[in-house]
Amino acid sequence: MSFKEIEEKAVKFRDERLWKKYHTPKNLAISLAIELGELLEHFQWETNEEILEKLNNTEIKEKIEDEIADIIIYLVLLAHELGIDLDKAVREKLKKNEEKYPAKEIRIEELIKELGGEIIEPKGEVKTVRQVVELLSIQPDQIIKSLLFIVNEKEPVLVIVDGSSKASLEKLSRIFGNIRMAKPKEVEQITGYKVGGIPPVGIPVKTVIDKKVVEKVFVIGGGGRVDRLSKLDPKKIVEFQKAEVLDISE
């Protein structure tokens, strides 16, 4: 049932009882707040686990369902009085939220936090190792570069080396055979991120990390955008990505 269908039924129910005179925007907004308070009474002083346990009680669950239904009914009646199309408003707000909180960026931010790291947001773009060194006053070997390579023209491999090193094509060739650096367009298509913004975790491809990187207490890498960085324990990168630790730098 859409909001419009709920609205039609709620307005019909109200008008048949001559209650429209009471349904001013102010009164409906107050009633909505009261119903929200009544819903909260079921949750007050209890943990999430206790609340979920309560739902095993059919009578309590029905009371909570009734409170939620009352909230929706007052909401659609308020929207009706204000001339707001709720279906349209929700669609447009979801679209705004998607634009404001891009899934891939928020996902990486949450993932970095879950792994005990942090997101660093410098002012402006940070595209080079030198820029990061100057910004954070750290050594180049504390910075990591997440680089995408293509094996046999079909299999992507994420290669992670520190900022003072280069990924050795010779060593990588000995391990993988025919291998080349991915083109910028391929990087974005495969990872979802532009060159310079690739995070070291959350990329669902085979990953190899240079052994020198794992020796560090923490490393600074991409944060999903060229104006974002991530700080992580490199061992967490290895663990999450199920990465192979190899000698791949020069």
DRENBATOR-263798 format. One line per field, with one value per residue: residue in one letter; x, y, z of N, C-alpha, C in turn; residue number from 1. Coordinates in Angstrom, 2 decimals. Layout:
<rs>
type = A, ...
nu = X, ...
nv = Y, ...
nw = Z, ...
cau = X, ...
cav = Y, ...
caw = Z, ...
cu = X, ...
cv = Y, ...
cw = Z, ...
seq = NUM, ...
</rs>
This chain:
<rs>
type = M, S, F, K, E, I, E, E, K, A, V, K, F, R, D, E, R, L, W, K, K, Y, H, T, P, K, N, L, A, I, S, L, A, I, E, L, G, E, L, L, E, H, F, Q, W, E, T, N, E, E, I, L, E, K, L, N, N, T, E, I, K, E, K, I, E, D, E, I, A, D, I, I, I, Y, L, V, L, L, A, H, E, L, G, I, D, L, D, K, A, V, R, E, K, L, K, K, N, E, E, K, Y, P, A, K, E, I, R, I, E, E, L, I, K, E, L, G, G, E, I, I, E, P, K, G, E, V, K, T, V, R, Q, V, V, E, L, L, S, I, Q, P, D, Q, I, I, K, S, L, L, F, I, V, N, E, K, E, P, V, L, V, I, V, D, G, S, S, K, A, S, L, E, K, L, S, R, I, F, G, N, I, R, M, A, K, P, K, E, V, E, Q, I, T, G, Y, K, V, G, G, I, P, P, V, G, I, P, V, K, T, V, I, D, K, K, V, V, E, K, V, F, V, I, G, G, G, G, R, V, D, R, L, S, K, L, D, P, K, K, I, V, E, F, Q, K, A, E, V, L, D, I, S, E
nu = 0.85, 0.62, 1.68, -0.19, -2.49, -2.93, -3.41, -5.83, -7.64, -7.42, -8.30, -10.92, -12.00, -11.75, -13.32, -15.86, -16.61, -16.73, -14.45, -12.64, -12.47, -10.89, -8.40, -6.10, -2.93, -1.23, -2.41, -2.27, 0.47, 1.21, -0.18, 1.13, 3.66, 2.97, 2.13, 4.56, 5.91, 4.44, 5.14, 7.85, 7.69, 7.54, 10.12, 11.69, 14.27, 15.24, 17.43, 18.63, 18.57, 16.72, 14.44, 14.03, 13.55, 11.10, 9.39, 8.69, 6.50, 3.26, 1.12, 2.39, 3.87, 1.79, 0.77, 2.89, 2.95, 0.50, 1.03, 3.00, 1.52, -0.38, 1.30, 2.08, -0.41, -1.16, 0.93, 0.49, -1.93, -1.19, 0.54, -1.35, -2.99, -1.14, -0.71, 1.21, 2.74, 3.42, 4.58, 6.04, 7.66, 9.22, 10.55, 12.10, 13.62, 15.12, 16.65, 18.14, 19.56, 21.11, 22.79, 24.07, 25.25, 27.20, 27.19, 29.53, 31.56, 30.73, 30.58, 33.29, 34.32, 33.00, 33.96, 36.73, 36.71, 35.64, 37.77, 39.49, 40.78, 41.11, 39.55, 41.05, 40.64, 41.95, 42.27, 41.30, 42.60, 44.70, 47.19, 49.73, 52.63, 54.47, 52.83, 51.30, 53.27, 54.17, 51.80, 51.13, 53.45, 55.09, 57.08, 57.93, 57.79, 55.77, 53.51, 51.14, 50.62, 47.93, 47.61, 46.31, 46.60, 46.58, 46.25, 47.14, 45.43, 42.89, 42.44, 42.10, 44.43, 45.15, 47.75, 49.87, 52.17, 54.81, 55.22, 57.81, 58.74, 58.57, 56.25, 57.49, 57.69, 59.06, 59.35, 56.65, 55.88, 57.24, 55.79, 53.08, 53.06, 52.10, 51.57, 50.26, 50.01, 46.87, 44.67, 43.50, 40.67, 39.97, 40.63, 38.68, 36.35, 36.65, 37.28, 35.66, 36.61, 38.54, 41.85, 44.34, 42.61, 42.00, 41.10, 42.85, 41.45, 38.38, 38.16, 37.13, 39.05, 41.82, 44.58, 47.86, 50.50, 53.33, 56.10, 57.50, 55.67, 54.02, 55.55, 55.22, 53.77, 51.51, 49.85, 49.35, 46.86, 44.81, 41.53, 39.16, 38.47, 40.16, 40.53, 40.62, 42.02, 43.19, 43.93, 45.56, 46.27, 48.58, 48.44, 45.78, 44.85, 45.94, 44.63, 41.85, 41.65, 42.57, 45.14, 48.17, 51.42, 54.23, 57.47, 57.58, 58.45, 60.58
nv = -1.20, 2.16, 5.47, 7.26, 5.71, 4.97, 7.50, 8.20, 6.34, 7.04, 9.72, 9.40, 7.84, 9.73, 11.91, 10.80, 10.81, 13.42, 14.74, 16.45, 19.12, 19.18, 18.60, 20.37, 21.58, 22.15, 20.72, 18.11, 17.75, 17.90, 15.69, 13.68, 13.82, 13.06, 10.41, 9.32, 9.55, 7.74, 5.39, 5.30, 4.76, 2.02, 1.26, 2.50, 2.60, 0.07, -2.43, -3.00, -5.73, -6.63, -5.35, -6.58, -9.12, -8.76, -8.66, -11.22, -11.67, -11.79, -10.03, -7.67, -7.06, -6.50, -4.16, -2.40, -2.42, -1.16, 1.42, 2.29, 2.22, 4.23, 6.44, 6.57, 7.04, 9.57, 10.99, 10.85, 12.17, 14.72, 15.43, 15.46, 17.67, 19.67, 19.65, 17.97, 15.55, 12.55, 10.16, 11.13, 12.98, 11.31, 9.73, 11.72, 12.67, 10.41, 10.23, 12.59, 11.95, 9.81, 11.15, 12.89, 11.21, 9.17, 5.71, 4.09, 5.66, 6.14, 3.53, 2.73, 4.49, 3.60, 0.99, 1.37, 2.48, 0.30, -1.41, -0.33, 1.93, 5.28, 8.01, 10.57, 13.93, 16.11, 19.57, 20.10, 18.52, 15.62, 14.29, 13.26, 11.52, 13.24, 15.41, 14.29, 13.67, 16.25, 17.28, 15.66, 15.34, 12.99, 10.06, 9.01, 6.20, 5.48, 5.87, 4.44, 3.09, 2.19, 0.19, -0.76, -3.62, -5.57, -8.93, -11.15, -9.87, -9.97, -10.60, -8.70, -7.28, -6.07, -4.12, -3.30, -1.00, 0.78, 4.38, 5.16, 3.43, 1.57, -0.41, -3.41, -4.36, -6.43, -8.31, -8.78, -9.90, -12.29, -13.59, -13.51, -13.72, -12.55, -9.23, -5.96, -2.42, -1.12, 0.88, 4.26, 4.40, 1.71, 1.25, 2.74, 1.48, -1.13, -0.94, 1.10, 3.47, 6.47, 6.86, 7.38, 7.65, 5.18, 3.00, 0.93, -1.24, -3.12, -3.51, -5.78, -7.71, -9.86, -9.43, -8.19, -7.44, -5.51, -6.77, -4.97, -3.06, -4.23, -4.20, -1.82, 0.23, 1.75, 2.83, 5.24, 5.60, 5.61, 7.12, 6.73, 8.97, 11.66, 13.67, 12.61, 10.58, 7.47, 5.93, 3.17, 0.05, -1.94, -4.72, -5.20, -4.65, -6.74, -8.87, -8.31, -8.09, -10.53, -10.73, -11.51, -11.51, -10.31, -10.02, -7.40, -4.95, -2.26
nw = 0.00, -0.91, 0.25, -0.67, -0.97, 1.70, 2.72, 1.42, 2.56, 5.28, 5.29, 4.36, 6.47, 8.54, 7.58, 7.41, 10.02, 10.71, 11.65, 10.56, 11.26, 13.50, 12.59, 12.16, 10.88, 13.07, 15.23, 14.25, 14.02, 16.71, 17.67, 16.31, 17.50, 20.09, 19.71, 18.93, 21.33, 22.86, 21.60, 22.27, 24.96, 25.15, 24.85, 26.67, 29.09, 28.53, 27.11, 23.72, 23.25, 25.17, 24.27, 21.76, 22.68, 23.93, 21.80, 21.27, 22.68, 21.82, 22.40, 23.31, 21.04, 19.24, 20.36, 19.95, 17.17, 16.69, 17.68, 15.89, 13.54, 14.11, 14.13, 11.43, 10.24, 11.33, 10.23, 7.42, 7.31, 8.18, 6.10, 4.07, 4.81, 4.48, 1.83, 0.70, -1.26, -0.17, -1.18, -3.38, -2.04, -0.38, -2.28, -3.57, -1.42, -0.74, -3.03, -2.81, -0.50, -1.42, -3.16, -1.42, 0.42, -0.83, -1.54, -1.88, -0.77, 1.87, 2.75, 2.69, 4.60, 6.93, 7.01, 7.36, 9.93, 11.37, 11.23, 12.98, 12.17, 10.77, 9.03, 7.23, 6.48, 4.53, 3.56, 0.41, -2.64, -2.52, -4.14, -4.49, -3.13, -1.96, -1.26, 0.80, 2.66, 3.36, 4.38, 6.61, 7.99, 7.90, 7.10, 3.75, 3.49, 5.18, 3.89, 1.69, -1.58, -3.52, -6.14, -9.28, -11.23, -14.28, -15.05, -17.55, -19.29, -18.21, -15.46, -12.56, -10.21, -7.04, -6.02, -3.41, -2.29, -0.53, -0.11, -0.76, -2.56, -5.70, -7.52, -8.60, -11.82, -12.94, -10.82, -10.29, -12.71, -12.66, -10.76, -11.60, -14.37, -17.54, -17.11, -16.50, -15.85, -14.90, -16.89, -16.35, -16.83, -16.64, -14.00, -12.61, -13.51, -12.52, -9.74, -8.81, -7.99, -8.54, -9.93, -7.51, -5.45, -4.53, -1.97, 0.46, 1.35, 1.00, -1.68, -3.94, -5.12, -6.00, -3.85, -3.31, -1.12, -0.40, 1.45, 3.04, 3.75, 5.67, 7.92, 9.19, 11.82, 11.39, 8.39, 5.78, 3.46, 0.44, 0.57, -0.71, -2.14, -3.88, -2.12, 0.35, 2.94, 4.36, 7.49, 8.72, 10.41, 8.86, 9.03, 9.40, 6.90, 5.42, 6.65, 6.19, 3.39, 2.72, 1.80, -0.01, 1.27, -0.15, -1.77, -3.66, -4.48, -5.69
cau = 0.00, 1.39, 1.24, -1.40, -3.61, -3.16, -4.00, -7.23, -8.41, -7.42, -9.14, -12.31, -12.37, -11.91, -14.42, -17.13, -16.88, -16.73, -13.30, -11.71, -12.31, -9.83, -7.15, -5.25, -1.53, -0.65, -2.94, -1.77, 1.90, 1.25, -0.64, 2.22, 4.69, 2.43, 2.19, 5.97, 6.22, 3.83, 5.98, 9.09, 7.43, 7.78, 11.55, 12.39, 15.04, 15.57, 18.49, 18.13, 18.31, 15.48, 13.34, 13.78, 12.97, 9.70, 8.59, 8.22, 5.18, 2.33, 0.32, 3.26, 4.20, 0.62, 0.68, 3.92, 2.46, -0.57, 1.65, 3.66, 0.45, -0.94, 2.29, 1.97, -1.70, -1.06, 1.90, -0.13, -2.96, -0.48, 0.97, -2.57, -3.37, -0.10, -0.61, 2.47, 2.65, 4.43, 5.31, 6.99, 8.62, 10.14, 11.42, 13.06, 14.55, 16.04, 17.58, 19.06, 20.44, 22.07, 23.78, 24.81, 26.02, 27.46, 27.34, 30.90, 32.38, 30.29, 30.95, 34.72, 34.49, 32.56, 34.87, 37.99, 36.44, 35.47, 39.09, 40.29, 41.49, 40.39, 39.56, 41.65, 40.10, 42.71, 41.57, 41.74, 43.04, 46.03, 47.41, 51.10, 53.27, 55.05, 51.77, 50.92, 54.42, 54.14, 50.56, 51.07, 54.80, 55.48, 58.04, 57.29, 57.54, 54.57, 52.41, 50.99, 49.96, 47.10, 47.73, 45.61, 47.26, 45.78, 47.00, 46.66, 44.39, 41.54, 42.31, 42.65, 45.17, 45.48, 49.14, 50.10, 53.58, 54.93, 55.42, 59.19, 59.07, 57.77, 55.88, 58.43, 57.03, 59.84, 58.97, 55.24, 55.82, 57.70, 54.73, 51.80, 53.18, 51.79, 50.91, 50.45, 49.27, 45.54, 44.45, 42.59, 39.28, 39.82, 40.68, 37.38, 35.35, 36.85, 37.28, 34.66, 37.33, 39.49, 43.27, 44.71, 41.65, 41.69, 41.41, 43.55, 40.51, 37.05, 38.24, 36.95, 39.93, 43.03, 45.44, 49.20, 51.05, 54.78, 56.45, 57.97, 54.50, 53.48, 56.42, 54.86, 52.73, 50.34, 50.14, 48.38, 46.51, 43.66, 40.31, 37.97, 38.46, 41.49, 40.62, 40.46, 43.05, 42.85, 45.03, 45.25, 47.30, 48.69, 48.05, 44.34, 44.66, 46.24, 43.56, 40.56, 41.73, 43.17, 46.24, 49.45, 52.56, 55.29, 58.51, 57.11, 58.83, 61.95
cav = 0.00, 3.40, 6.54, 7.85, 4.82, 5.13, 8.83, 8.15, 5.60, 7.80, 10.90, 8.90, 7.48, 10.97, 12.74, 10.14, 11.08, 14.87, 15.12, 17.31, 20.41, 19.06, 18.22, 21.47, 21.14, 22.18, 19.62, 16.85, 17.67, 17.59, 14.30, 12.84, 13.81, 12.28, 8.99, 8.93, 9.38, 6.49, 4.30, 5.27, 4.17, 0.58, 1.03, 3.24, 1.91, -1.31, -2.60, -3.49, -7.16, -6.77, -4.90, -7.63, -10.25, -8.42, -8.89, -12.61, -11.61, -11.36, -8.89, -6.49, -6.76, -5.88, -2.78, -1.62, -2.28, -0.15, 2.75, 2.63, 2.51, 5.55, 7.44, 6.67, 7.65, 11.02, 11.57, 11.04, 13.21, 16.00, 15.70, 15.80, 19.04, 20.59, 19.53, 17.30, 14.19, 11.82, 9.23, 11.94, 13.57, 10.27, 9.40, 12.81, 12.73, 9.28, 10.60, 13.58, 11.23, 9.04, 12.09, 13.48, 10.14, 8.11, 4.42, 3.57, 6.47, 5.89, 2.14, 2.70, 5.20, 2.70, -0.15, 1.82, 2.60, -1.04, -2.03, 0.39, 3.04, 6.56, 8.76, 11.90, 14.79, 17.34, 20.56, 20.03, 17.23, 15.12, 13.33, 12.74, 11.13, 14.46, 16.20, 13.63, 13.85, 17.63, 17.50, 14.92, 15.30, 11.59, 9.58, 8.41, 4.76, 5.28, 6.06, 3.32, 3.32, 1.06, 0.22, -1.86, -4.24, -6.55, -10.14, -11.87, -9.04, -10.25, -10.69, -7.55, -7.53, -4.86, -4.18, -2.25, -0.77, 2.02, 5.59, 5.35, 2.33, 1.35, -1.80, -3.97, -5.10, -7.66, -9.26, -9.13, -10.77, -13.62, -14.20, -13.61, -13.86, -11.34, -8.27, -4.55, -1.45, -0.82, 2.24, 4.99, 4.01, 0.36, 1.38, 3.20, 0.46, -2.33, -0.64, 2.11, 4.66, 7.06, 6.73, 8.30, 7.59, 3.78, 2.61, -0.35, -2.29, -2.99, -3.74, -7.23, -8.37, -10.45, -8.36, -8.52, -6.29, -5.66, -7.17, -3.81, -2.33, -4.91, -3.93, -0.53, 0.25, 2.24, 3.37, 6.19, 5.24, 6.28, 7.10, 6.66, 10.17, 12.28, 14.62, 11.83, 9.58, 6.51, 5.52, 1.80, -0.93, -2.74, -6.11, -5.24, -4.71, -8.12, -9.73, -8.08, -8.36, -11.86, -10.40, -12.21, -10.62, -10.74, -9.04, -6.95, -3.55, -1.95
caw = 0.00, -0.99, 1.16, -1.24, -0.63, 3.14, 2.88, 0.98, 3.55, 6.53, 5.09, 4.29, 7.85, 9.30, 7.09, 7.75, 11.44, 10.85, 12.49, 9.82, 11.96, 14.50, 11.95, 11.70, 10.85, 14.42, 16.03, 13.72, 14.38, 18.14, 17.82, 15.81, 18.54, 21.23, 19.33, 18.98, 22.75, 23.32, 21.07, 23.04, 26.28, 25.07, 24.75, 27.72, 30.13, 28.17, 26.11, 22.44, 23.39, 25.92, 23.40, 20.77, 23.41, 24.18, 20.59, 21.28, 23.30, 20.76, 22.86, 23.31, 19.64, 18.64, 20.87, 19.25, 15.79, 16.71, 17.85, 14.62, 12.57, 14.45, 13.68, 9.97, 9.91, 11.60, 9.28, 6.11, 7.45, 8.22, 4.73, 3.31, 5.14, 3.99, 0.37, 0.37, -1.80, 0.60, -2.06, -4.15, -1.10, 0.06, -3.43, -3.79, -0.28, -0.88, -4.10, -2.23, 0.43, -2.22, -3.69, -0.30, 1.09, -1.82, -0.86, -1.88, 0.13, 3.25, 3.06, 3.01, 5.87, 8.00, 7.03, 7.97, 11.37, 11.92, 11.29, 13.97, 11.53, 10.71, 7.77, 7.35, 5.43, 4.33, 2.76, -0.98, -3.16, -2.17, -5.23, -4.54, -1.88, -1.40, -0.63, 2.05, 3.56, 3.85, 5.12, 7.87, 8.58, 8.07, 6.12, 2.56, 3.61, 5.98, 2.96, 0.76, -2.87, -3.96, -7.60, -9.94, -12.38, -15.02, -15.37, -18.76, -19.90, -17.71, -14.00, -11.84, -8.98, -6.31, -5.56, -2.42, -1.95, 0.23, -0.89, -1.15, -3.48, -6.89, -7.76, -9.57, -12.90, -13.12, -9.76, -10.49, -13.88, -12.25, -9.95, -12.29, -15.82, -18.30, -16.23, -16.86, -15.03, -15.44, -17.37, -15.44, -17.06, -16.10, -12.54, -12.12, -13.82, -11.70, -8.31, -8.46, -7.51, -9.47, -9.60, -6.45, -4.36, -4.21, -0.59, 0.51, 1.76, 0.42, -3.12, -4.03, -6.09, -5.42, -3.35, -2.83, -0.41, -0.24, 2.81, 3.81, 4.24, 6.84, 9.05, 9.80, 12.85, 10.67, 7.06, 5.25, 2.09, -0.16, 1.38, -1.56, -2.98, -3.89, -1.01, 1.58, 3.20, 5.41, 8.36, 9.13, 10.71, 7.63, 9.29, 9.19, 5.45, 5.04, 7.18, 5.55, 1.95, 2.53, 0.88, 0.07, 1.58, -1.05, -2.13, -5.00, -4.70, -6.09
cu = 0.88, 0.91, -0.07, -2.63, -3.96, -3.88, -5.49, -8.11, -8.53, -8.34, -10.62, -12.82, -12.64, -13.14, -15.78, -17.54, -16.87, -15.61, -12.34, -11.44, -11.20, -8.43, -6.42, -3.81, -0.90, -1.11, -2.40, -0.29, 2.05, 0.87, 0.44, 3.31, 4.25, 2.51, 3.63, 6.40, 5.65, 4.60, 7.25, 8.90, 7.72, 9.28, 12.35, 13.03, 15.47, 16.68, 17.86, 17.76, 16.98, 14.26, 13.00, 13.16, 11.48, 8.81, 8.14, 6.85, 4.20, 1.55, 1.14, 3.59, 3.03, 0.46, 1.69, 3.52, 1.40, 0.02, 2.31, 2.62, -0.16, 0.00, 2.17, 0.68, -1.67, -0.12, 1.25, -1.24, -2.33, -0.02, -0.21, -2.97, -2.38, 0.06, 0.69, 2.19, 3.77, 5.24, 6.40, 8.07, 9.66, 11.09, 12.51, 14.07, 15.56, 17.09, 18.60, 20.06, 21.51, 23.17, 24.66, 25.71, 26.26, 27.83, 28.79, 31.79, 32.02, 30.69, 32.42, 34.98, 34.13, 33.50, 36.19, 37.82, 36.34, 36.82, 40.04, 41.08, 40.69, 40.51, 40.12, 41.15, 40.89, 41.89, 42.12, 42.24, 44.47, 46.35, 48.79, 51.60, 53.84, 54.01, 51.37, 52.02, 54.38, 52.91, 50.61, 52.42, 55.22, 56.49, 57.31, 56.96, 56.37, 53.30, 52.33, 50.28, 49.20, 46.99, 47.03, 46.38, 46.31, 46.67, 46.33, 45.46, 42.98, 41.40, 42.91, 43.35, 45.48, 46.86, 49.39, 51.58, 53.68, 55.33, 56.84, 59.64, 58.19, 57.39, 56.78, 57.69, 57.75, 59.43, 57.52, 55.08, 56.26, 56.62, 53.48, 51.89, 52.91, 50.98, 51.22, 49.65, 47.92, 45.46, 43.45, 41.12, 39.00, 39.78, 39.30, 36.30, 35.43, 36.70, 36.14, 35.28, 38.29, 40.92, 43.63, 43.78, 41.33, 42.05, 42.10, 42.67, 39.17, 37.04, 38.19, 37.75, 41.13, 43.99, 46.80, 49.79, 52.54, 55.13, 56.92, 56.80, 54.01, 54.32, 56.03, 53.77, 51.42, 50.79, 49.01, 48.13, 45.34, 42.42, 39.04, 37.78, 39.84, 41.63, 40.37, 41.59, 42.56, 44.11, 44.67, 46.48, 47.40, 48.31, 46.54, 44.01, 44.86, 45.09, 42.26, 40.58, 42.19, 44.34, 47.45, 50.55, 53.75, 56.34, 58.21, 57.55, 60.27, 62.29
cv = 1.25, 4.41, 7.15, 7.01, 4.91, 6.46, 8.82, 7.45, 6.39, 9.02, 10.49, 8.56, 8.73, 11.75, 12.13, 10.44, 12.58, 15.37, 16.08, 18.61, 20.38, 18.91, 19.41, 20.96, 21.11, 20.99, 18.27, 16.66, 17.31, 16.13, 13.32, 12.70, 12.97, 10.79, 8.48, 8.69, 8.08, 5.28, 4.16, 4.67, 2.67, 0.25, 1.65, 2.30, 0.48, -1.35, -3.07, -4.97, -7.41, -6.38, -5.99, -8.86, -10.01, -8.75, -10.33, -12.72, -11.00, -10.11, -7.60, -6.07, -6.06, -4.43, -1.88, -1.40, -1.19, 1.26, 3.21, 2.98, 3.88, 6.66, 7.66, 7.37, 9.16, 11.70, 11.83, 12.08, 14.60, 16.39, 16.12, 17.25, 20.07, 20.52, 18.88, 15.88, 13.38, 10.85, 9.97, 12.50, 12.54, 9.88, 10.45, 12.92, 11.59, 9.58, 11.61, 12.90, 10.43, 9.94, 12.66, 12.46, 8.99, 6.81, 3.97, 4.35, 6.21, 4.48, 2.06, 3.38, 4.29, 1.51, 0.20, 1.92, 1.23, -1.74, -1.28, 1.55, 4.33, 7.17, 10.14, 12.74, 16.09, 18.34, 20.52, 18.65, 16.90, 13.99, 12.70, 12.37, 12.36, 15.30, 15.61, 13.80, 15.23, 17.88, 16.88, 14.80, 13.86, 11.23, 8.93, 6.93, 4.45, 5.47, 4.83, 3.76, 2.05, 1.13, -0.99, -2.32, -5.24, -7.72, -10.84, -11.19, -9.33, -10.21, -9.47, -7.98, -6.20, -5.04, -3.00, -2.17, 0.54, 3.18, 5.86, 4.31, 2.37, -0.12, -2.33, -4.82, -6.44, -8.71, -9.71, -10.09, -12.18, -14.36, -14.49, -13.89, -12.53, -10.36, -6.84, -3.68, -1.18, 0.64, 2.93, 4.59, 2.63, 0.39, 1.75, 2.15, -0.72, -2.04, 0.28, 3.41, 5.16, 6.81, 7.79, 8.26, 6.17, 3.46, 1.25, -1.52, -2.05, -3.15, -5.26, -7.89, -8.96, -9.32, -8.91, -7.26, -6.53, -5.90, -6.00, -3.03, -2.92, -4.66, -2.67, -0.68, 0.74, 2.75, 4.32, 5.85, 6.04, 6.14, 7.09, 7.86, 10.78, 13.35, 13.93, 10.82, 8.62, 6.17, 4.16, 1.04, -1.83, -4.22, -6.27, -5.31, -6.14, -9.04, -9.56, -8.47, -9.79, -11.75, -11.31, -11.19, -11.14, -9.64, -8.58, -5.52, -3.45, -0.55
cw = 0.00, 0.04, 0.66, -0.90, 0.85, 3.40, 2.53, 2.02, 4.86, 6.43, 5.05, 5.70, 8.68, 8.89, 7.39, 9.19, 11.76, 11.77, 11.79, 10.55, 13.01, 13.88, 11.33, 11.67, 12.24, 15.25, 15.56, 14.07, 15.86, 18.37, 17.36, 16.86, 19.74, 20.92, 19.34, 20.43, 23.29, 22.80, 21.91, 24.43, 26.30, 25.12, 25.91, 28.74, 29.76, 27.12, 24.80, 22.52, 24.12, 25.08, 22.39, 21.43, 23.66, 22.99, 20.45, 21.94, 22.29, 21.16, 22.83, 21.88, 18.95, 19.10, 20.15, 17.80, 15.70, 16.82, 16.55, 13.56, 12.82, 13.97, 12.18, 9.57, 10.16, 10.62, 7.92, 6.18, 7.51, 6.82, 3.85, 3.56, 4.62, 2.47, -0.09, -0.11, -1.14, -0.26, -2.83, -3.22, -0.65, -1.07, -3.61, -2.65, -0.34, -1.95, -3.59, -1.29, -0.31, -2.76, -2.58, 0.38, 0.12, -1.13, -0.78, -0.91, 1.59, 3.67, 3.46, 4.35, 7.04, 8.13, 7.70, 9.49, 12.03, 12.09, 12.23, 13.40, 11.58, 9.33, 8.06, 6.18, 5.35, 3.51, 1.34, -1.36, -2.74, -3.16, -5.23, -3.15, -1.19, -0.67, 0.72, 3.10, 4.18, 4.73, 6.51, 8.59, 8.90, 6.98, 4.93, 2.71, 4.55, 5.14, 2.06, -0.51, -3.23, -5.48, -8.21, -11.17, -13.03, -15.43, -16.56, -19.39, -19.39, -16.19, -13.31, -10.55, -8.33, -5.69, -4.61, -2.07, -1.18, -0.68, -1.33, -2.17, -4.73, -6.94, -8.87, -10.59, -13.13, -12.09, -9.93, -11.67, -13.54, -11.47, -10.78, -13.79, -16.50, -17.44, -16.67, -15.90, -15.70, -15.87, -16.42, -15.59, -16.48, -14.57, -11.99, -12.36, -12.85, -10.21, -7.88, -7.99, -8.58, -9.00, -8.56, -5.26, -3.92, -2.76, -0.58, 0.95, 1.08, -1.09, -3.34, -5.16, -5.36, -5.04, -2.92, -2.22, -0.16, 1.23, 3.66, 4.42, 5.56, 8.09, 9.81, 10.85, 12.25, 9.31, 6.65, 3.79, 1.57, 0.71, 0.57, -2.47, -2.92, -2.81, 0.33, 1.70, 4.28, 6.20, 8.94, 9.58, 9.48, 7.82, 9.11, 7.70, 4.96, 5.43, 6.40, 4.07, 1.65, 1.55, 1.08, 0.34, 0.80, -1.21, -3.54, -5.31, -5.18, -5.64
seq = 1, 2, 3, 4, 5, 6, 7, 8, 9, 10, 11, 12, 13, 14, 15, 16, 17, 18, 19, 20, 21, 22, 23, 24, 25, 26, 27, 28, 29, 30, 31, 32, 33, 34, 35, 36, 37, 38, 39, 40, 41, 42, 43, 44, 45, 46, 47, 48, 49, 50, 51, 52, 53, 54, 55, 56, 57, 58, 59, 60, 61, 62, 63, 64, 65, 66, 67, 68, 69, 70, 71, 72, 73, 74, 75, 76, 77, 78, 79, 80, 81, 82, 83, 84, 85, 86, 87, 88, 89, 90, 91, 92, 93, 94, 95, 96, 97, 98, 99, 100, 101, 102, 103, 104, 105, 106, 107, 108, 109, 110, 111, 112, 113, 114, 115, 116, 117, 118, 119, 120, 121, 122, 123, 124, 125, 126, 127, 128, 129, 130, 131, 132, 133, 134, 135, 136, 137, 138, 139, 140, 141, 142, 143, 144, 145, 146, 147, 148, 149, 150, 151, 152, 153, 154, 155, 156, 157, 158, 159, 160, 161, 162, 163, 164, 165, 166, 167, 168, 169, 170, 171, 172, 173, 174, 175, 176, 177, 178, 179, 180, 181, 182, 183, 184, 185, 186, 187, 188, 189, 190, 191, 192, 193, 194, 195, 196, 197, 198, 199, 200, 201, 202, 203, 204, 205, 206, 207, 208, 209, 210, 211, 212, 213, 214, 215, 216, 217, 218, 219, 220, 221, 222, 223, 224, 225, 226, 227, 228, 229, 230, 231, 232, 233, 234, 235, 236, 237, 238, 239, 240, 241, 242, 243, 244, 245, 246, 247, 248, 249, 250
</rs>
